[in-house]
Amino acid sequence: MTRLVSLAALAACLSACAAAPSADSGTRADIFLTPDTTLVQGVVPSNTTLDGMLRGHGMAAAAVAGVISAARQVFDPRRLRSSQPFRLVTSLDGALRQFEYEIDAASFLRVAPAAIGSDNLRAEVLPIPRTLEQASAAGTIDEDTPSLFQAMASAGEGAELTIALAQIFAGEIDFNTELQPGDRFTLAYDRYRRQDRADRPVTYGDIHAAEFQNDGRLLRAIRFTPPGGQPGYFDEQGRSLRRFFLRSPLKFEPRITSRYSLRRMHPVLQTARAHRGVDYGAPTGAPVVAVSSGTVVSATYDDTNGRMVRLRHASGYQSYYLHLSAFAAGVRAGARVEQGQTIGLVGSTGLATGPHLHYGLQKNGGWVDPLREHRNMPPGDPVPAAAMDAFRDTRDRALAQLSYN
């Protein structure tokens, strides 16, 4: 634990030292002052609360209550997350001098006295100073980097950028099953560096353009906002890359272990029966996402299906997600979910020999092959004709930023 001398004490020390004769005169000894503040810096531990963390670092109970009361005006203390940095300065009697907590990569919470010597605390959420950079990266899927995560890491970038790139092409590529050796990608994007702490990892903004060569196909994506619309990604001709269904309800690393079939040997019951869905092998706890926006019909448990989420979508579709280890927060009957939103975690509940996701799809009440149905999904709305000139200008500038190193 580091102890700091307060500004008042430091000023008194300097004044006393300036007025005193030197030690060589033998008339006065050096003056040593006891620090009157304590500084603690670190990261939030697991399984703690703001109350527990502050008390654990010696803050008085009344001071802790004041910090939490002030913080609640701008920040929900229940959102405190483990491994996030914090900084706490207290007086020796446990009163607060300053508390700072990094909420996310872009903002932090500060709680401090409203004025010097005041007992009233003021809480603020402030932006973290960052420098915006225009960046580009490229990578290859090969023997040394067989996954998109590994290829992006080899290019010097983080997992957040990997996920953002995969989400752009999620309607065109199933990153669980369709990556091939020799596939290549390149992208141009915004990157932020911390001005105050060079040791903190970079964070990412928008991807402006991306290119993916997948199994002989060349896919390109350009970020564009149509007049009066929302930002989206379009190919070079202005066709939307968004699909009604994502190619997969899992983001990365799983494999198809059993396909849609009208007659399959059940691995537990050892009888031939229809398998009206697709099984994805994946580790316990892997996030399962909604393949399309819709409404939760049910989130239930039974001995056969285990924990199961059922969603209703437009055009007569319903999707089913079985054997989950847990439901995501807020997933309950009647709740609205968006495409790509996490709805649960992979597990092995119900009749299952190991952790996996069974994904099923109905259309107008009848079961259909999810893989075939996904391939037949039409794209979203294209760039409006009146906005094509603006789109072409955006496209040409964005594609010029791509790196092919």
C-alpha positions in Angstrom: 0.0 0.0 0.0 1.5 3.4 -1.0 1.2 6.4 1.4 1.2 9.9 0.0 1.9 13.2 1.7 -1.0 15.6 1.4 -0.6 18.9 -0.4 -1.1 20.9 2.8 1.5 18.8 4.6 4.0 19.1 1.8 3.6 22.9 1.8 4.2 23.0 5.5 7.3 20.9 5.1 8.7 23.1 2.4 8.0 26.2 4.5 9.7 24.8 7.5 12.7 23.6 5.6 13.2 27.0 3.9 13.0 28.8 7.3 15.3 26.4 9.2 19.2 26.7 9.2 21.0 23.9 7.5 21.9 20.8 9.4 25.5 21.8 9.3 24.8 24.7 11.7 23.9 22.3 14.4 21.0 24.4 15.5 18.0 22.5 14.1 17.4 18.9 12.9 15.5 17.9 9.8 11.7 17.8 10.1 9.9 14.5 9.0 6.1 14.7 8.6 3.8 11.7 8.8 1.7 11.2 5.5 -1.9 11.9 6.1 -3.4 10.1 3.1 -3.4 6.5 1.8 -3.4 5.5 -1.9 -4.6 2.2 -3.1 -4.5 1.3 -6.8 -5.5 -2.1 -8.4 -8.3 -3.9 -10.1 -11.7 -4.9 -8.8 -11.5 -8.5 -7.4 -14.0 -11.2 -8.3 -17.2 -11.7 -6.3 -17.2 -8.3 -4.6 -19.4 -5.3 -4.2 -18.5 -1.6 -4.1 -19.4 -1.6 -0.4 -17.3 -4.6 0.3 -14.3 -3.4 -1.7 -14.2 0.0 -0.1 -14.6 -1.4 3.5 -11.9 -3.9 2.7 -9.5 -1.0 2.0 -10.1 0.7 5.4 -12.9 3.2 4.6 -15.2 4.1 7.4 -18.7 2.8 7.2 -20.2 6.3 7.0 -17.8 7.3 4.2 -18.6 4.1 2.2 -22.3 4.9 2.5 -21.6 8.4 1.2 -19.7 7.2 -1.8 -22.4 4.7 -2.8 -25.1 7.3 -2.4 -23.2 9.8 -4.5 -22.3 7.2 -7.1 -25.9 6.1 -7.6 -26.7 9.6 -9.0 -24.7 8.8 -12.2 -23.8 5.1 -12.0 -25.4 1.8 -10.8 -23.0 0.3 -8.3 -24.3 -3.2 -9.2 -22.5 -2.7 -12.6 -19.1 -2.9 -10.8 -17.1 -5.5 -12.8 -14.1 -7.6 -11.8 -10.7 -6.8 -13.3 -11.6 -3.2 -14.0 -9.0 -0.7 -12.6 -9.7 1.6 -9.6 -7.9 4.2 -7.6 -8.8 5.1 -4.0 -7.3 7.9 -1.9 -8.4 8.2 1.8 -7.4 10.1 4.8 -5.9 8.2 7.7 -9.2 8.3 9.6 -11.0 6.6 6.6 -12.6 9.6 5.0 -12.7 9.8 1.2 -10.3 12.1 -0.7 -11.0 10.6 -4.2 -12.3 7.4 -5.7 -12.0 6.6 -9.5 -13.3 3.4 -11.2 -12.9 2.6 -14.9 -16.5 1.8 -16.1 -15.3 0.7 -19.6 -12.7 1.7 -22.2 -14.3 5.1 -22.8 -15.4 6.4 -19.4 -14.6 6.4 -15.7 -16.4 7.2 -12.5 -15.0 9.8 -10.1 -16.3 10.5 -6.6 -14.7 13.2 -4.5 -15.6 16.0 -2.1 -17.6 18.8 -3.8 -15.1 21.3 -2.4 -11.9 21.3 -0.3 -12.9 20.4 3.3 -16.5 19.7 2.3 -18.4 16.6 3.6 -20.6 16.6 0.5 -19.5 14.2 -2.2 -19.8 14.8 -6.0 -19.9 11.9 -8.5 -19.2 12.3 -12.2 -18.9 10.0 -15.2 -16.0 11.4 -17.3 -14.5 10.5 -20.6 -11.2 8.7 -20.7 -8.7 10.7 -22.8 -8.0 8.8 -26.0 -6.3 9.4 -29.3 -8.1 8.3 -32.5 -6.1 6.4 -35.1 -7.0 5.3 -38.6 -5.6 1.7 -38.8 -5.7 -1.3 -41.1 -4.8 -5.0 -40.6 -4.6 -8.2 -42.7 -4.3 -11.9 -41.9 -4.4 -15.4 -43.3 -6.0 -18.6 -42.1 -3.3 -21.3 -42.3 -1.7 -24.1 -40.3 -0.2 -21.6 -37.7 -3.3 -19.5 -37.4 -6.3 -21.8 -38.1 -8.9 -19.6 -36.5 -10.0 -16.0 -37.0 -9.0 -15.2 -33.4 -5.5 -16.5 -34.0 -5.1 -14.8 -37.4 -6.2 -11.5 -35.9 -3.8 -11.9 -32.9 -1.0 -12.6 -35.4 -1.8 -9.3 -37.1 -1.3 -7.6 -33.7 -5.0 -6.8 -32.9 -7.4 -8.0 -30.2 -10.4 -10.2 -29.8 -12.9 -7.3 -29.9 -11.9 -6.5 -33.5 -12.2 -10.2 -34.4 -15.8 -10.3 -33.2 -16.7 -7.1 -35.0 -15.3 -8.5 -38.3 -17.2 -11.8 -37.9 -20.4 -10.0 -37.2 -20.2 -8.1 -40.4 -19.9 -11.2 -42.5 -22.1 -13.4 -40.2 -24.8 -13.6 -42.9 -22.3 -14.8 -45.5 -19.8 -17.0 -43.6 -20.3 -19.5 -40.9 -17.1 -19.0 -39.0 -17.6 -22.3 -37.1 -17.5 -24.5 -40.2 -16.7 -22.6 -43.4 -13.2 -21.2 -42.9 -10.6 -22.8 -45.2 -6.8 -22.8 -45.2 -5.7 -19.9 -47.4 -8.6 -17.7 -46.6 -7.5 -14.1 -46.2 -9.0 -10.9 -44.7 -8.1 -7.2 -44.6 -10.0 -4.4 -42.9 -9.8 -0.6 -42.2 -11.0 0.6 -38.8 -10.8 3.2 -36.0 -8.5 2.4 -33.1 -8.2 4.3 -29.8 -5.1 4.6 -27.6 -5.2 5.8 -24.0 -3.5 9.1 -23.4 -3.2 8.6 -19.7 -2.1 5.0 -19.5 0.0 3.4 -22.3 -0.2 0.0 -20.5 -4.0 -0.3 -21.1 -5.0 -2.2 -24.3 -6.2 -0.3 -27.3 -10.0 -0.2 -28.1 -11.8 -0.1 -31.4 -14.3 2.0 -33.1 -16.1 1.4 -36.4 -14.8 -0.8 -39.2 -15.0 1.3 -42.4 -14.3 -1.4 -44.9 -13.4 -5.1 -44.9 -12.6 -7.8 -47.5 -12.7 -11.5 -46.9 -11.5 -14.2 -49.4 -13.3 -17.3 -48.3 -13.1 -20.6 -50.2 -12.7 -18.9 -53.6 -15.2 -16.2 -52.9 -14.3 -12.5 -52.6 -16.6 -10.7 -50.1 -16.4 -6.9 -49.5 -18.2 -4.8 -46.9 -18.5 -1.0 -46.7 -20.0 0.8 -43.8 -22.6 3.4 -45.0 -25.5 5.3 -43.4 -28.4 5.9 -45.9 -30.2 9.2 -45.5 -32.6 8.9 -42.6 -31.5 5.3 -41.9 -29.2 3.4 -39.7 -25.5 2.5 -40.4 -25.1 -0.8 -42.1 -22.7 -2.8 -44.2 -23.1 -3.2 -48.0 -21.2 -4.9 -50.8 -19.6 -2.9 -53.7 -22.9 -2.7 -55.5 -24.8 -1.4 -52.5 -26.5 -4.7 -51.6 -27.0 -5.2 -47.8 -24.8 -7.9 -46.1 -27.4 -8.3 -43.4 -29.5 -11.5 -43.7 -32.8 -12.4 -42.1 -30.9 -15.2 -40.3 -27.3 -15.4 -39.2 -25.5 -18.4 -40.6 -25.0 -19.9 -37.1 -26.3 -19.4 -33.5 -22.7 -19.7 -32.2 -20.0 -17.2 -32.9 -16.7 -19.2 -32.9 -15.0 -22.5 -32.5 -17.9 -25.1 -32.5 -18.3 -27.8 -35.0 -21.4 -29.5 -36.5 -21.6 -32.9 -34.9 -25.0 -34.0 -36.3 -27.1 -32.6 -39.2 -30.8 -32.4 -39.9 -32.1 -35.9 -40.6 -35.4 -37.8 -40.7 -33.8 -40.9 -39.3 -30.8 -40.8 -37.0 -29.6 -43.1 -34.2 -30.2 -41.2 -30.9 -26.9 -41.2 -29.0 -28.6 -41.7 -25.6 -31.8 -43.7 -26.4 -30.0 -45.8 -29.0 -33.1 -45.8 -31.2 -33.6 -44.5 -34.8 -35.6 -41.3 -34.8 -35.8 -38.0 -36.6 -33.3 -35.4 -35.8 -35.1 -32.2 -36.7 -32.2 -29.7 -36.2 -28.4 -29.3 -36.1 -26.1 -30.1 -33.3 -23.1 -27.9 -32.7 -20.3 -29.2 -30.4 -19.1 -26.3 -28.3 -17.6 -25.9 -24.8 -19.9 -25.3 -21.8 -20.6 -21.6 -21.3 -20.1 -20.6 -25.0 -22.6 -17.8 -25.8 -25.6 -18.8 -27.9 -27.1 -15.9 -29.9 -30.5 -15.3 -31.6 -30.2 -16.0 -35.3 -32.8 -13.3 -36.0 -34.7 -10.6 -34.2 -37.9 -11.7 -32.6 -39.8 -12.4 -29.4 -39.2 -15.0 -26.7 -42.0 -17.6 -26.8 -40.7 -19.5 -23.8 -37.6 -20.2 -21.7 -38.2 -23.6 -20.1 -36.6 -26.7 -18.6 -37.6 -30.4 -19.1 -35.8 -33.7 -18.8 -35.4 -34.2 -22.6 -34.6 -30.8 -24.0 -32.9 -29.4 -20.8 -33.0 -25.6 -20.7 -34.5 -24.5 -24.0 -35.3 -21.1 -25.5 -37.9 -20.7 -28.2 -38.1 -17.6 -30.3 -40.8 -16.3 -32.8 -39.6 -14.4 -35.8 -41.2 -12.7 -38.8 -42.5 -14.7 -41.9 -43.7 -17.6 -39.8 -40.4 -18.8 -38.4 -39.6 -20.1 -34.9 -36.1 -21.1 -33.7 -35.3 -23.5 -30.9 -32.1 -23.6 -28.7 -31.7 -26.7 -26.5 -29.5 -28.2 -23.7 -28.4 -24.8 -22.4 -26.5 -24.5 -19.2 -28.1 -21.1 -18.4 -30.4 -18.5 -19.8 -29.1 -15.0 -20.5 -30.4 -12.2 -18.2 -33.8 -10.9 -19.3 -34.6 -13.9 -21.5 -38.2 -14.7 -20.6 -41.6 -15.1 -22.3 -42.6 -12.0 -24.1 -39.2 -10.3 -24.1 -37.9 -8.8 -27.4 -34.4 -10.0 -28.6 -32.3 -8.6 -31.4 -30.3 -10.5 -34.0 -26.9 -11.5 -32.5 -28.1 -11.0 -28.9 -26.9 -13.6 -26.4 -29.9 -15.6 -25.2 -28.1 -18.4 -23.3 -25.0 -20.5 -22.7 -24.0 -23.9 -24.2 -24.5 -26.8 -21.8 -25.5 -30.5 -21.6 -28.9 -30.3 -19.7 -31.6 -32.8 -20.6 -30.8 -35.9 -22.8 -27.3 -35.0 -23.9 -24.0 -37.0 -23.9 -21.9 -33.8 -23.6 -21.9 -30.1 -24.0 -23.5 -29.0 -27.3 -26.2 -26.9 -28.8 -29.2 -28.4 -30.6 -30.6 -25.7 -32.9 -33.9 -26.3 -34.6 -36.0 -24.2 -37.0 -39.7 -24.2 -37.9 -41.4 -22.5 -40.8 -45.2 -22.1 -40.6 -45.3 -24.9 -38.0 -43.2 -27.5 -39.9 -39.6 -28.4 -39.2 -37.0 -27.4 -41.9 -33.3 -27.9 -42.3 -31.7 -24.9 -40.7 -28.5 -25.0 -42.8 -30.5 -25.1 -46.1 -33.0 -22.5 -45.0 -30.2 -20.1 -43.9 -28.5 -20.4 -47.3 -31.7 -19.4 -49.0 -32.3 -16.2 -47.0 -32.6 -13.0 -49.1 -30.4 -10.0 -48.1 -31.8 -6.9 -46.5 -32.7 -3.6 -48.2 -30.0 -2.2 -50.6 -28.7 1.4 -50.6 -31.6 3.5 -52.0 -31.1 4.6 -55.6 -31.1 8.3 -54.6 -28.1 7.7 -52.2 -25.9 5.6 -54.6 -23.7 8.5 -55.6 -22.9 9.2 -51.9 -22.4 5.5 -51.3 -19.9 5.2 -54.2 -17.8 8.1 -52.8 -17.8 6.4 -49.4 -17.0 3.0 -50.9 -14.0 4.3 -52.9 -12.5 6.2 -49.9 -13.0 3.2 -47.6 -11.6 0.6 -49.9 -8.5 2.7 -50.5 -7.7 2.3 -46.8 -7.4 -1.5 -46.9 -4.0 -3.0 -46.4 -2.9 -6.0 -48.4 0.4 -6.6 -46.5 
